[in-house]
């Protein structure tokens, strides 16, 4: 089995409230939609960050991991995860605002070398999509160097590394999208963005 992780430490400035706690049309919180495919795929789920909008269940399957240090973005949060010692190999990592993910989609990220980061590309000419992604523990030394030099961009750190891409199936392209704003949420709720 695998270990999953959800990054939930952002300030949610565009949403205006914690994204992980935003209510979806079915009444569940956004992060609950992200948890669902990970529960089917992963032995444990690590929630990295402050996670202000959701109470993390006190179960063995869930681990709360505060950002160290907080407020420095996804690259720093992934460094916190990789140095945690929770897993010795790697993690499938999602954002708390990606409620359309499926277990089958996430499984595509786990088919490759366990020592190399793996991310989706929407087509051969487009920029990569760093989340969701697979991030190996051995990548920690590389990103520590990036963070120490003042580089906080996850995309830039990946581009400076050896990594693999997985071509996202055309029919799955909408599944990795984020809900960043209340307008995004309202658009989805009204059925205009399905």
N, C-alpha and C positions, 0 to 999 in steps of 0.2 A: 504493500500500500504506500501511498504518497503522503507528503505533508503539504497542505495548502496554506496560503497566507493572503490576507486582505489588508491593503493599506488604507487606514482610516484615521490618519493624523492631520489631514489638511485643514485649512481655516475655512473652507467653503464660502469664500467671499462672494463668488458669483451666484451661489444659491441663496445666500443670506441667512442660512441656518445650517446645522450639521447635515451634510448630504446623506450620511449613512442612516439617519433617522427620518428622512423625508418619506412621507406616505405615498405608496404606489396606489393605482386605482383599485386593487383588490384589498386595500386596508393594511397590507403588510409593509414594514419598513424596507427601504431600498436594499439595505445590507442583508436582509433576510433572503432576498432574491439572489444575492451573490453567494450566500452561504449554501443555498440549496444544491447547486451542482457540485460544490466542493465536498459537501457531506457524502454525496454518492460516490465520489472518487477518492477521497482522502481519509486517512486514519485519524489525523488531527488537523485542526484549523487554528492558525495563529492570527490574531487580530493585532496588527501593528499600529500603534499610535494612540492618541487620546480617546478616540471613539466616543465622542460626547453625545451622540444621538441614539445610542443603542446599549442596552444592558447585556453584557456578555454572559451567557449562561454559565453557572458554576458546575460545569460538567467536565469530565476528563478529556472529552474530545476538543474542547476550546481552551486556548491559551491566550491571555492578554499580555502583550509585550509593549511597554511604553517606548516611544522614540527616544534614542539616546545619541545626540541631543535632539530635542523636539524642534519642529518648525523649519526643517531644512530641506523638505521635499522628498520625493520618492527614492532618489538615489541613496540618501542618508537613511531612510527607513529600511531599504533593502540591506544596507550595511548592518543595521541593527539586527535584522532578521538573520543574516548569514553568520554573524558572530555569536548568536544566541546559544548555539550548541543543541538546539532542539532536534535537528536532523544532521546527519554527517555527510549527506550527498547534495541535496538541493530541494528547492521548493517551487511549486506552481503558484505564481503570485498574480493577484488581481487587484483592481481598484475597487473601493467601496461603492462607486457610482456606475458599475457595469452590470446592471440587473438582468441582462438578456443572455448571459453565458449559459452553455450547456456542458454536461460532463463529456460528451463526445468531442466537442470542440477543444476543451482543455486537455483531453487525452492526446490530441495531436502534438501538443507541446512537449509531451513526455516521451516521444518516439525519436530518439537520437542519442548522441553521446552525453553521458551524465555529467561530463566535466566542462560543457560548453553552454553558455546562455542561448536560449532559443526563443524567438519572437515571431509574430505574424507579419506578413507583408500582404497587402491587398491585391497588388499585381506586381509584375516584375519591375516596373519603372517607378513605382511609388515608394515613398518613405516608409520605413518600418513603423510598427505599432508596438511600443515597449511593454504595454500592459493590455491583456494578460501576457505573461511570459514565464519561462522556466529559468531560474537563476541558481547556479551551483554554488556550494559553499566555497569551493576553491577560487571563485571569482572575487572573494573578499579582499585579498591583497591588492588586486588591481583597482578596485573602487576606493579602497582606503587611500591610495596614492592620489586618485582624482580628487577626493574630498579635501585632502590635506593641501592640494594645490589651488583650492578654491573653485573647483568644478562641481556644480550641483545638478547639472543636466543629465538625466538618465540616458537620453538619446545620444548625447555626445560621448558619454562613458562607454556605451555599447559600441559606437562607431570606432572607438580607439582599441577595441578588443577583438579577439576571435569570437565570432558568434555564428549561429545558424538561423536561417529564416524558414518559416513554414508558409507556403502559399495558401492563403485563406480561401477556402472554397467560395465561389461566387455567391452561392445561396446562403452563406453564413456571414456575409459582410456586415449586416446590420446587428449581428449578435455581439460584436465587441464595442459598440458605440457606448459613449458615456452620457449620463444625464447630468449636466453641469449647472443648469439654471432652472428657476421656477417655470420659465417659458418652455424649456425642453420638457419638463415634467407635464405641464398643461397640454402641450402638443401631443405627447404620447397618450395622455389620459383621454384626449378627445378623439383618438384613433387616427390621427393624421400622420403618424410617424411609425407605422407598424411595418 
